[in-house]
Amino acid sequence: MIVWAGSVIVTMNTRFLGGPASLFQSICVMGYCIFPLIIPVVVSFFFNMGAGYKTIVIGTCLFWSIISAMAFMGDIVPEHRRFLGTYPIVLFYVFISCFVFMAT
């Protein structure tokens, strides 16, 4: 449900900025790019991670997710509005990574 809601917001933002994004494209990209944030959950299930190590792993996976999503969705938004188009994507993945940090 969270991925769907985030995808709706990203799609609406992209449309408002003049990009040709579809809802299903956003759902697929956002769902696909959330996979790196699953890695810390699986690792913490098998190993006890300290707060410092957990922060490094989640931060690395967050960076991976953001870069992956921006590679797909960043090209849809016009060049002069790229920052405005990728900002909600960054907020979405930071929001999800906060959940991952609290859950592990």
Rosetta blueprint (number, residue, H / E / L):
1 M L
2 I H
3 V H
4 W H
5 A H
6 G H
7 S H
8 V H
9 I H
10 V H
11 T H
12 M H
13 N H
14 T H
15 R H
16 F H
17 L L
18 G L
19 G L
20 P L
21 A L
22 S L
23 L H
24 F H
25 Q H
26 S H
27 I H
28 C H
29 V H
30 M H
31 G H
32 Y H
33 C H
34 I L
35 F H
36 P H
37 L H
38 I H
39 I H
40 P H
41 V H
42 V H
43 V H
44 S H
45 F H
46 F H
47 F L
48 N L
49 M L
50 G L
51 A H
52 G H
53 Y H
54 K H
55 T H
56 I H
57 V H
58 I H
59 G H
60 T H
61 C H
62 L H
63 F H
64 W H
65 S H
66 I H
67 I H
68 S H
69 A H
70 M H
71 A H
72 F H
73 M H
74 G L
75 D L
76 I L
77 V L
78 P L
79 E H
80 H H
81 R H
82 R H
83 F H
84 L H
85 G H
86 T H
87 Y H
88 P H
89 I H
90 V H
91 L H
92 F H
93 Y H
94 V H
95 F H
96 I H
97 S H
98 C H
99 F H
100 V H
101 F H
102 M H
103 A H
104 T L
